[in-house]
Amino acid sequence: MVERHVTLKDVAKRAGVSTAVVSAAISGSATTIRMSEATRLRVERAIAETGYRVNHAAKSLSMSRSGIIAAVVPKIANPVFEFAIRGIQAAAEEAGDVLMLADALWIEPGTHLMQRMVGTRMVDGFLVRSPHLGSETIEELTSRTIPYVILQTPDDDERRTSIWVDDHAGIAVATEHLLRLGHRRIALIGGPDQAYGGPRVEGYLDTLRSAGLRPDPRLVHRSGFDPHVVAQSAMAVLTGPEPPTAMIIDNVIAAPGALATIVDLGLRVPEDLSVVVYQDLPIADVLRPAPTTIRMPVYEAGVRGYRALRQLIDGKRARSALVKSPRPKLIDRGSTAPPRA
């Protein structure tokens, strides 16, 4: 005996509503059909009771879409960016899309992975961490009018839509905290190796200047995120002629290298040196010394990034934006104190 396929009409009959209401409930549309929360729950219950499954293939064909979006990011295993991926996944699942992940570091020269994904209409749009995707660039998508969103601080290029957290504000929170404690020589090490610039450095510099201080370039070491390299930066700063009384480590991935150097030098935290780490992960609780961190809305940036991409896929305009809610939050683990007299 062949099992009868459950249809949208079956669900509507069970819930006591029209098929249009069922369709709107499934797609999450709040504009085409108005319904109460009780109605939506009744439809969801009817879907569960009938075992109805959305035919994504038919839906995609009718809309000339695959129902798949791709996130191309460097180092998928990055535990900080994992929060952004979770946000993208949650938002995509809510909208009925499927998320495909690709590591930009795996895109080998000559493979033309991006071109092939676009040429075969495998995906509807892309979320990328940088305009440079391994051996390919974002121009591959721009030239073929493929929707994409960059998960980075917005720039002046109005052709691109960029969504990310407010790095300037995040570093400012760390710097302001140390200034309130009385520190005046505050180092900033690690982070994007883009020399003496970028929103994080600017947040640090602007906060110092607002406090009437003249920043010392010797205290800024933009040395990337490799813990071993950041450890060398910490050594150079802490053994210099005028060592800092406080240090901001950018970010939590690089923190173990700098913390190891601090311990190796025999410095006590926070008695001899106050430490704040940018970005927050649960692992910070088990590091020793456990660092005070700055928690940023990375998950929310993933959600916003997906929603902006969905707008572009739907033919709408999506503006670049910094995700400012929730605000950067200082997670105090006792690694800061007023400087010694």
Secondary structure as a PSIPRED ss2 file (coil, helix, strand):
# PSIPRED VFORMAT (PSIPRED V4.0)

   1 M C   1.000  0.000  0.000
   2 V C   1.000  0.000  0.000
   3 E C   1.000  0.000  0.000
   4 R C   1.000  0.000  0.000
   5 H C   1.000  0.000  0.000
   6 V C   1.000  0.000  0.000
   7 T C   1.000  0.000  0.000
   8 L H   0.000  1.000  0.000
   9 K H   0.000  1.000  0.000
  10 D H   0.000  1.000  0.000
  11 V H   0.000  1.000  0.000
  12 A H   0.000  1.000  0.000
  13 K H   0.000  1.000  0.000
  14 R H   0.000  1.000  0.000
  15 A H   0.000  1.000  0.000
  16 G C   1.000  0.000  0.000
  17 V C   1.000  0.000  0.000
  18 S C   1.000  0.000  0.000
  19 T H   0.000  1.000  0.000
  20 A H   0.000  1.000  0.000
  21 V H   0.000  1.000  0.000
  22 V H   0.000  1.000  0.000
  23 S H   0.000  1.000  0.000
  24 A H   0.000  1.000  0.000
  25 A H   0.000  1.000  0.000
  26 I H   0.000  1.000  0.000
  27 S H   0.000  1.000  0.000
  28 G C   1.000  0.000  0.000
  29 S C   1.000  0.000  0.000
  30 A C   1.000  0.000  0.000
  31 T C   1.000  0.000  0.000
  32 T C   1.000  0.000  0.000
  33 I C   1.000  0.000  0.000
  34 R C   1.000  0.000  0.000
  35 M C   1.000  0.000  0.000
  36 S C   1.000  0.000  0.000
  37 E H   0.000  1.000  0.000
  38 A H   0.000  1.000  0.000
  39 T H   0.000  1.000  0.000
  40 R H   0.000  1.000  0.000
  41 L H   0.000  1.000  0.000
  42 R H   0.000  1.000  0.000
  43 V H   0.000  1.000  0.000
  44 E H   0.000  1.000  0.000
  45 R H   0.000  1.000  0.000
  46 A H   0.000  1.000  0.000
  47 I H   0.000  1.000  0.000
  48 A H   0.000  1.000  0.000
  49 E H   0.000  1.000  0.000
  50 T H   0.000  1.000  0.000
  51 G C   1.000  0.000  0.000
  52 Y C   1.000  0.000  0.000
  53 R C   1.000  0.000  0.000
  54 V C   1.000  0.000  0.000
  55 N C   1.000  0.000  0.000
  56 H H   0.000  1.000  0.000
  57 A H   0.000  1.000  0.000
  58 A H   0.000  1.000  0.000
  59 K H   0.000  1.000  0.000
  60 S H   0.000  1.000  0.000
  61 L H   0.000  1.000  0.000
  62 S H   0.000  1.000  0.000
  63 M H   0.000  1.000  0.000
  64 S C   1.000  0.000  0.000
  65 R C   1.000  0.000  0.000
  66 S C   1.000  0.000  0.000
  67 G C   1.000  0.000  0.000
  68 I E   0.000  0.000  1.000
  69 I E   0.000  0.000  1.000
  70 A E   0.000  0.000  1.000
  71 A E   0.000  0.000  1.000
  72 V E   0.000  0.000  1.000
  73 V E   0.000  0.000  1.000
  74 P C   1.000  0.000  0.000
  75 K C   1.000  0.000  0.000
  76 I C   1.000  0.000  0.000
  77 A C   1.000  0.000  0.000
  78 N C   1.000  0.000  0.000
  79 P C   1.000  0.000  0.000
  80 V C   1.000  0.000  0.000
  81 F H   0.000  1.000  0.000
  82 E H   0.000  1.000  0.000
  83 F H   0.000  1.000  0.000
  84 A H   0.000  1.000  0.000
  85 I H   0.000  1.000  0.000
  86 R H   0.000  1.000  0.000
  87 G H   0.000  1.000  0.000
  88 I H   0.000  1.000  0.000
  89 Q H   0.000  1.000  0.000
  90 A H   0.000  1.000  0.000
  91 A H   0.000  1.000  0.000
  92 A H   0.000  1.000  0.000
  93 E H   0.000  1.000  0.000
  94 E H   0.000  1.000  0.000
  95 A H   0.000  1.000  0.000
  96 G C   1.000  0.000  0.000
  97 D C   1.000  0.000  0.000
  98 V E   0.000  0.000  1.000
  99 L E   0.000  0.000  1.000
 100 M E   0.000  0.000  1.000
 101 L E   0.000  0.000  1.000
 102 A E   0.000  0.000  1.000
 103 D E   0.000  0.000  1.000
 104 A H   0.000  1.000  0.000
 105 L H   0.000  1.000  0.000
 106 W H   0.000  1.000  0.000
 107 I C   1.000  0.000  0.000
 108 E C   1.000  0.000  0.000
 109 P C   1.000  0.000  0.000
 110 G C   1.000  0.000  0.000
 111 T C   1.000  0.000  0.000
 112 H C   1.000  0.000  0.000
 113 L H   0.000  1.000  0.000
 114 M H   0.000  1.000  0.000
 115 Q H   0.000  1.000  0.000
 116 R H   0.000  1.000  0.000
 117 M H   0.000  1.000  0.000
 118 V H   0.000  1.000  0.000
 119 G H   0.000  1.000  0.000
 120 T C   1.000  0.000  0.000
 121 R C   1.000  0.000  0.000
 122 M C   1.000  0.000  0.000
 123 V C   1.000  0.000  0.000
 124 D C   1.000  0.000  0.000
 125 G E   0.000  0.000  1.000
 126 F E   0.000  0.000  1.000
 127 L E   0.000  0.000  1.000
 128 V E   0.000  0.000  1.000
 129 R C   1.000  0.000  0.000
 130 S C   1.000  0.000  0.000
 131 P C   1.000  0.000  0.000
 132 H E   0.000  0.000  1.000
 133 L E   0.000  0.000  1.000
 134 G C   1.000  0.000  0.000
 135 S C   1.000  0.000  0.000
 136 E E   0.000  0.000  1.000
 137 T E   0.000  0.000  1.000
 138 I C   1.000  0.000  0.000
 139 E H   0.000  1.000  0.000
 140 E H   0.000  1.000  0.000
 141 L H   0.000  1.000  0.000
 142 T H   0.000  1.000  0.000
 143 S C   1.000  0.000  0.000
 144 R C   1.000  0.000  0.000
 145 T C   1.000  0.000  0.000
 146 I C   1.000  0.000  0.000
 147 P C   1.000  0.000  0.000
 148 Y E   0.000  0.000  1.000
 149 V E   0.000  0.000  1.000
 150 I E   0.000  0.000  1.000
 151 L C   1.000  0.000  0.000
 152 Q C   1.000  0.000  0.000
 153 T C   1.000  0.000  0.000
 154 P C   1.000  0.000  0.000
 155 D C   1.000  0.000  0.000
 156 D C   1.000  0.000  0.000
 157 D C   1.000  0.000  0.000
 158 E C   1.000  0.000  0.000
 159 R C   1.000  0.000  0.000
 160 R C   1.000  0.000  0.000
 161 T C   1.000  0.000  0.000
 162 S E   0.000  0.000  1.000
 163 I E   0.000  0.000  1.000
 164 W E   0.000  0.000  1.000
 165 V E   0.000  0.000  1.000
 166 D C   1.000  0.000  0.000
 167 D H   0.000  1.000  0.000
 168 H H   0.000  1.000  0.000
 169 A H   0.000  1.000  0.000
 170 G H   0.000  1.000  0.000
 171 I H   0.000  1.000  0.000
 172 A H   0.000  1.000  0.000
 173 V H   0.000  1.000  0.000
 174 A H   0.000  1.000  0.000
 175 T H   0.000  1.000  0.000
 176 E H   0.000  1.000  0.000
 177 H H   0.000  1.000  0.000
 178 L H   0.000  1.000  0.000
 179 L H   0.000  1.000  0.000
 180 R H   0.000  1.000  0.000
 181 L C   1.000  0.000  0.000
 182 G C   1.000  0.000  0.000
 183 H C   1.000  0.000  0.000
 184 R C   1.000  0.000  0.000
 185 R C   1.000  0.000  0.000
 186 I E   0.000  0.000  1.000
 187 A E   0.000  0.000  1.000
 188 L E   0.000  0.000  1.000
 189 I E   0.000  0.000  1.000
 190 G E   0.000  0.000  1.000
 191 G E   0.000  0.000  1.000
 192 P C   1.000  0.000  0.000
 193 D C   1.000  0.000  0.000
 194 Q C   1.000  0.000  0.000
 195 A C   1.000  0.000  0.000
 196 Y C   1.000  0.000  0.000
 197 G C   1.000  0.000  0.000
 198 G C   1.000  0.000  0.000
 199 P H   0.000  1.000  0.000
 200 R H   0.000  1.000  0.000
 201 V H   0.000  1.000  0.000
 202 E H   0.000  1.000  0.000
 203 G H   0.000  1.000  0.000
 204 Y H   0.000  1.000  0.000
 205 L H   0.000  1.000  0.000
 206 D H   0.000  1.000  0.000
 207 T H   0.000  1.000  0.000
 208 L H   0.000  1.000  0.000
 209 R H   0.000  1.000  0.000
 210 S H   0.000  1.000  0.000
 211 A C   1.000  0.000  0.000
 212 G C   1.000  0.000  0.000
 213 L C   1.000  0.000  0.000
 214 R C   1.000  0.000  0.000
 215 P C   1.000  0.000  0.000
 216 D C   1.000  0.000  0.000
 217 P H   0.000  1.000  0.000
 218 R H   0.000  1.000  0.000
 219 L H   0.000  1.000  0.000
 220 V E   0.000  0.000  1.000
 221 H E   0.000  0.000  1.000
 222 R C   1.000  0.000  0.000
 223 S C   1.000  0.000  0.000
 224 G E   0.000  0.000  1.000
 225 F C   1.000  0.000  0.000
 226 D C   1.000  0.000  0.000
 227 P H   0.000  1.000  0.000
 228 H H   0.000  1.000  0.000
 229 V H   0.000  1.000  0.000
 230 V H   0.000  1.000  0.000
 231 A H   0.000  1.000  0.000
 232 Q H   0.000  1.000  0.000
 233 S H   0.000  1.000  0.000
 234 A H   0.000  1.000  0.000
 235 M H   0.000  1.000  0.000
 236 A H   0.000  1.000  0.000
 237 V H   0.000  1.000  0.000
 238 L H   0.000  1.000  0.000
 239 T C   1.000  0.000  0.000
 240 G C   1.000  0.000  0.000
 241 P C   1.000  0.000  0.000
 242 E C   1.000  0.000  0.000
 243 P C   1.000  0.000  0.000
 244 P C   1.000  0.000  0.000
 245 T C   1.000  0.000  0.000
 246 A E   0.000  0.000  1.000
 247 M E   0.000  0.000  1.000
 248 I E   0.000  0.000  1.000
 249 I E   0.000  0.000  1.000
 250 D E   0.000  0.000  1.000
 251 N C   1.000  0.000  0.000
 252 V C   1.000  0.000  0.000
 253 I C   1.000  0.000  0.000
 254 A C   1.000  0.000  0.000
 255 A H   0.000  1.000  0.000
 256 P H   0.000  1.000  0.000
 257 G H   0.000  1.000  0.000
 258 A H   0.000  1.000  0.000
 259 L H   0.000  1.000  0.000
 260 A H   0.000  1.000  0.000
 261 T H   0.000  1.000  0.000
 262 I H   0.000  1.000  0.000
 263 V H   0.000  1.000  0.000
 264 D H   0.000  1.000  0.000
 265 L C   1.000  0.000  0.000
 266 G C   1.000  0.000  0.000
 267 L C   1.000  0.000  0.000
 268 R C   1.000  0.000  0.000
 269 V C   1.000  0.000  0.000
 270 P C   1.000  0.000  0.000
 271 E C   1.000  0.000  0.000
 272 D C   1.000  0.000  0.000
 273 L C   1.000  0.000  0.000
 274 S E   0.000  0.000  1.000
 275 V E   0.000  0.000  1.000
 276 V E   0.000  0.000  1.000
 277 V E   0.000  0.000  1.000
 278 Y E   0.000  0.000  1.000
 279 Q C   1.000  0.000  0.000
 280 D C   1.000  0.000  0.000
 281 L C   1.000  0.000  0.000
 282 P H   0.000  1.000  0.000
 283 I H   0.000  1.000  0.000
 284 A H   0.000  1.000  0.000
 285 D H   0.000  1.000  0.000
 286 V C   1.000  0.000  0.000
 287 L C   1.000  0.000  0.000
 288 R C   1.000  0.000  0.000
 289 P C   1.000  0.000  0.000
 290 A C   1.000  0.000  0.000
 291 P C   1.000  0.000  0.000
 292 T E   0.000  0.000  1.000
 293 T E   0.000  0.000  1.000
 294 I E   0.000  0.000  1.000
 295 R E   0.000  0.000  1.000
 296 M C   1.000  0.000  0.000
 297 P C   1.000  0.000  0.000
 298 V H   0.000  1.000  0.000
 299 Y H   0.000  1.000  0.000
 300 E H   0.000  1.000  0.000
 301 A H   0.000  1.000  0.000
 302 G H   0.000  1.000  0.000
 303 V H   0.000  1.000  0.000
 304 R H   0.000  1.000  0.000
 305 G H   0.000  1.000  0.000
 306 Y H   0.000  1.000  0.000
 307 R H   0.000  1.000  0.000
 308 A H   0.000  1.000  0.000
 309 L H   0.000  1.000  0.000
 310 R H   0.000  1.000  0.000
 311 Q H   0.000  1.000  0.000
 312 L H   0.000  1.000  0.000
 313 I H   0.000  1.000  0.000
 314 D C   1.000  0.000  0.000
 315 G C   1.000  0.000  0.000
 316 K C   1.000  0.000  0.000
 317 R C   1.000  0.000  0.000
 318 A C   1.000  0.000  0.000
 319 R C   1.000  0.000  0.000
 320 S C   1.000  0.000  0.000
 321 A E   0.000  0.000  1.000
 322 L E   0.000  0.000  1.000
 323 V E   0.000  0.000  1.000
 324 K C   1.000  0.000  0.000
 325 S C   1.000  0.000  0.000
 326 P C   1.000  0.000  0.000
 327 R C   1.000  0.000  0.000
 328 P C   1.000  0.000  0.000
 329 K E   0.000  0.000  1.000
 330 L E   0.000  0.000  1.000
 331 I E   0.000  0.000  1.000
 332 D C   1.000  0.000  0.000
 333 R C   1.000  0.000  0.000
 334 G C   1.000  0.000  0.000
 335 S C   1.000  0.000  0.000
 336 T C   1.000  0.000  0.000
 337 A C   1.000  0.000  0.000
 338 P C   1.000  0.000  0.000
 339 P C   1.000  0.000  0.000
 340 R C   1.000  0.000  0.000
 341 A C   1.000  0.000  0.000
